[in-house]
Amino acid sequence: MGQQKTVWDNPAEVIRHLAPEHPVMVFAPTVLQDRARQFIQGFPGLVTYAVKSNPDEVVIQNLVAAGIQGFDVASPFEIDLIGRMAPHAARHYHNPVRARSEIAHGVAQGIRAWSVDSRSELDKLFDQVPTEVDGKGVEISPRFKLPVLGAAYDFGSKFGASPELAAELLAEVARRGYVPSLTFHPGTQCTDPIAWESYIRVSKDICDMAGVRAVRLNVGGGFPSHRVVGVEPDLTSIFQEIADTTTEMFGTDAPALVCEPGRGVVADAYALITRVKGVRDGGHVFLNDGVYGGLAELPIIGNIDRIEVLTPQGHPRAGDHGGRVIFGPTCDSVDRLPGELSLPEDVAEGDFVIFHGAGAYSTVTNTRFNGFGAMSHATVMALS
Ligand SMILES: *Cc1c(COP(=O)(O)O)cnc(C)c1O
């Protein structure tokens, strides 16, 4: 994955100058920093970035420059990456199931915040994690789940205790002398603030059941990016709903809030440039990237329809739009975008298709399956 040294004006300039044969991830640092500041200024608590959504070093650097002071890390690799690139930032090790060797790595790295969703994993933490690091308390946050509401897919199917179990875990954490906190993750691409509201209400019930005041409440990630034309993420309403519900439920004694957005911070800072390899007998469009590359997520959470089609000379195609079946480059029949995408009728071999808002769960999940996936990177001043 080569990094272009030049900073281009926008994706169209990249296309005109390079006519790239392989997919290019185009990154706009100013867009990332603006979005990070929108979170820092608008969210009523600490903003930590979920590294798994895009761990590229330029992303981490720009987030630190924008003032991000915490990171949600899930593996020894991510712990070390942030330890190296943001040595003063908080690292929350929020992967509820860890090998003992991974726990030992976190302890050695001075991790002070852990999540958990089962008794067996809590016992492993009790065995290995001290209650204090450098004179400061170590936090353990039971993670709970509710039936999915308003998310693009259900995170609760893998992680999260029932509220009853979370209350038992919370009481046990407090009894053992750790800092008791709570966490949840409402799902991903949650466009409706209701996804957070019900979780915050139940977190109060969990504290009451446990007879414990949670020191912090981490409201997870799930903040939406701009994937669909005309459906702009409304972060302000979500932040307001989180603040209002927390005050309503907990009053003046509310836990300090934390969030851990991935997609909502990084997705809209990138566009993916792909190229049309062929239009088969006037119908199906074959791109040089697909579900084994930068578009890996689309079959799971739906198409990105913020798309531009440019001619090989870099001019926009302006024909009427019609539905097209889109295939990726590999010989695997799964390598197809869901349903149909609306493209200009005059789309042709050699054209470039730009997918906007493509920065999350894309650079990091790109594979070399079937010899494709030679993705490169370019930096731009702006995305349009
Ligand atoms: C993946 C993940 C996130 C980020 O989710 P987004 O939907 O990208 O915001 C936050 N917290 C945890 C624990 C996660 O696993």
The ligand as a Tripos MOL2 file, in Angstrom:
@<TRIPOS>MOLECULE
LIG
   15    15     1     0     0
SMALL
NO_CHARGES

@<TRIPOS>ATOM
      1 C1        -16.2870   -1.5760   16.4420 C.3       1 LIG1
      2 C2        -16.4870   -0.9700   17.7770 C.ar      1 LIG1
      3 C3        -16.7370    0.4130   17.8920 C.ar      1 LIG1
      4 C4        -16.8890    1.3200   16.6990 C.3       1 LIG1
      5 O1        -18.0840    1.1010   16.0410 O.3       1 LIG1
      6 P1        -18.5600    2.0850   14.8790 P.3       1 LIG1
      7 O2        -19.8720    1.5650   14.4650 O.co2     1 LIG1
      8 O3        -17.5340    2.0430   13.8110 O.co2     1 LIG1
      9 O4        -18.6430    3.4580   15.4870 O.co2     1 LIG1
     10 C5        -16.8590    0.9380   19.1520 C.ar      1 LIG1
     11 N1        -16.7540    0.1610   20.2490 N.ar      1 LIG1
     12 C6        -16.5180   -1.1620   20.1850 C.ar      1 LIG1
     13 C7        -16.3990   -1.9490   21.4350 C.3       1 LIG1
     14 C8        -16.3780   -1.7690   18.9440 C.ar      1 LIG1
     15 O5        -16.1370   -3.0750   18.8740 O.3       1 LIG1
@<TRIPOS>BOND
     1     1     2 1
     2     2     3 ar
     3     2    14 ar
     4     3     4 1
     5     3    10 ar
     6     4     5 1
     7     5     6 1
     8     6     7 2
     9     6     8 1
    10     6     9 1
    11    10    11 ar
    12    11    12 ar
    13    12    13 1
    14    12    14 ar
    15    14    15 1
@<TRIPOS>SUBSTRUCTURE
     1 LIG1         1 GROUP 0 **** ****
